[in-house]
Amino acid sequence: MSQMYRTIAAGTLTSLALPLLPTTAAFQGSPYELSALVVERVRVRNTTISFTIHDPEPLACQTVLCTATWAYGSKAWPTDGYSLCDGSVIGWNMAHFESWNKFSIGIEHVFKDPGMGPPPYDSVVTYGTASFDQKLIGCIDTPWSEVCRQTPNSVVFAPITRSSAKRRLRGISAK
């Protein structure tokens, strides 16, 4: 069985050969996919939003339904933190809002990546933002409600904009 080695130049050390560890999967950074977004604003009652988020990341592949309801006319949607979607570790917030024809949804996904190290250092969080505008969402206004829907069979991509992971600090051992 042959092993592969990588040579690294470091300071006064001329080179050091390290074995490359085989991995079953590596973080790809694939964008989140949002679909089936519907906003229903029932006048004098409430506003409900629902949509599907799919994370195609091989280490964290998951599809979830996200929903929220708040009082009509208010802006009580999640903005500071992330609201968890249907019992998952994917959350969302309203990252930016101008109107129901122009807004952005922020996404957060927590998952395990064994390539980062042993627990608890294998926890990774990725973040992305999906932007909607009048090309991607259409609204119909009636006397009693307004319903806005994402273009049928369309997908809005939310590129991964940042990620973070726990790491072991030098001089501190895992317990």
N, C-alpha and C positions, 0 to 999 in steps of 0.2 A: 504494500500500500504506500503510495508516494504522498508526501506532504508538500504543500506549497508554502513558500516563505516570502516575506516582504522585507526589504532592506531599508532601514531608517537611519539617516545621519543625525547625530545628536551631539551638540557641544564638542567636547574633546574626544568623545567616543566616535571612532570613524564609522562604524556601522554595527547594527544589531539585527540579527535575523529572528523574526517572530513568526510562529506558525499562524496562518490564517485559519480561524475557526469556521467550520462548516455551519451554515445557517439554513433554516428551513424557510424563513421569510424575512424580508427586510422592509422597513418603513418606506413606502412609496411616495407619500404626500399627495395622493390623488384627491381632486376636489370633491367636496360634498355635492350631492345632487338633490335639489328641491323640486317637488312636483305636486300637482293636485291642490294648489293653494286656493282656498275659498275664504272670503271675508263676507260675513252677513251682518249688516247693521240694521237691526229692527228698531225703528224710531220709538223713542221714549222708553225703551226697554234695555237692550244690551247689544254688544258687538261680540261676535264669535269669529275666531280665526282657526283654521285647520290646514295642515299641509303635511307632506311626507318628506322626511330627510333620509337619504341613503348615503352611507359612508362606504365606498367601495374599497377602502384600505384593506389589503389582505390580512393584516394583523387585527383589524377591528371591524370587519365587514358586518354591517347591521343596517336594517331599515326600520324606521319608527314613525309613528303618527304623532304629531304635535298639535295640541289644541289649547285654547285659552278663551275665557269669556270675561268681559268687564262691562261696566255701565255705559250705556249709549252716551255719546258726547264727551266722555272722559278720555284721558290718555293714560289709563291705568295698566297698560301692557307692561311686561317686564323690560326694564331698561338697565338697571344697575347690575343685577346678577343674571343668572341664566335659569330659566324655568325648565325643569326636566320634562322630557317627552315620555309619555306612556310607559312608566316603570323602567326606563332605560338609564344609561349614563351619557346620553346625548341631551344637551340643553339648548335653548334659544332665547334671544331677546330682540327687541326692536332697536337695532343699532342706529337707525336714522329714519326720521319720518317727516315728509312734507305733505303728502296726501296719499290716498289709497291708490293713486296712479304713480307714486314715486316714493319708495321706501326701501330700507335694507334690513335684512334679518341676520343677526349675528349667531354663530353656532359654536358650541364647545362640545368636545367629545373626549372622555377619559377612557383609556384602555391600557392593557398590559402589553409590554414589549419585552420578552425575556432577553433580548439582545442588549438591553440597557444595563442588566445586572440582576442580582438576586433580589427577591422581595425585601424591603419595600421599594427598592430602587428601580423597579421595572414599570412604574406608573408613568404614563405619558398623557399629556393633555394637548389637543390640537384645536385651533381656532380658525374660523373662516367667516366670510360675509357674502351673502347673496343679495344682489341689487335687483329690484323690480321697477319697471317703468311702464308707460302706456303701451309699449310694444309687446310687453309680456303679460299684461293683465288688463282685462276689460270689465267695466262696471255697468250695471243696469239699475236705473233708479225707478222706483215705484212710489206711490203715495205713502206706503207703510214701511218700506225698507229699501236698502241699497245692497246689491249683491255684486261682489267683485270676484272674478275667477281668473286663474292663470290660464293662458292659452292651452286648449286641450292637447294632450300628448306631448307637451313641451317640458323641457328640463332646464332649470336655472342652476348654473354651476357656482359654487362658493369655493374659490381657491383657498388652500391652506395658507393663512397669512403669518401664523406664528405657532410655535409649539414649545412646550416645556416638559421637563422630566425631573424627577427627584434624582439627586446624586449624592453619593457618599462624600462627606467632607474629609479632607486629609486629617489624619490623627484621630479620627473618630471611627470606631469599629462598629459593625452591625451587631445588634444583640438578638 
